[in-house]
Amino acid sequence: MRLWTLHPRYLDRQGLLALWREGLLAQKVLLGLTRGYRHHPQLTRFRACDDPSAAISAYLREVHAEACRRDYRFDLGKIASSLPAAGIVATTGQLDFERRHLSRKLALRDPARLAELYASAALQAHPLFHITAGDVAPWEKAEAE
């Protein structure tokens, strides 16, 4: 499971579809509707929110919006909450880590999108995240490096 801090615009088709599925799974976990993945590290920052359900729903709404920009048909009805959510703090180190991780995937699957990932010096984060200076998140798996 990977819930990207990066804006979903950087993901290729395969990555965006996977993010939607994994985001819906994360929503199910955070709502207590499944026993699997309950301790997955990617859920740490959502669990730290006052309302984890609203946070994952806000996250999924932006993934849905990106899908709509690409004329994909993701089912908005699968998002559990329409409540607004407070932002989540993430770091520049996390964004850089994810850029490198995504770069390896895009080099194989979509070189044109890889070029877009590096076209701008200022990397855009998913709108739910407020970016501050700092290192890679402590819950991040080192093997993605």
VENSUL-V456273 format. One record per run of one state. SS is the DSSP state (h for helix, s for strand, l for the rest). FROM is the first residue (numbers start at 1). LEN is the number of residues. If there is no record, write none. Layout:
BEGIN
SS FROM LEN
SS FROM LEN
END
This chain:
BEGIN
l 1 5
s 6 1
l 7 1
h 8 3
l 11 2
h 13 18
l 31 10
h 41 7
l 48 4
h 52 18
l 70 6
h 76 3
l 79 9
s 88 4
h 92 18
l 110 1
h 111 7
l 118 7
s 125 1
l 126 3
s 129 4
l 133 9
h 142 3
l 145 1
END
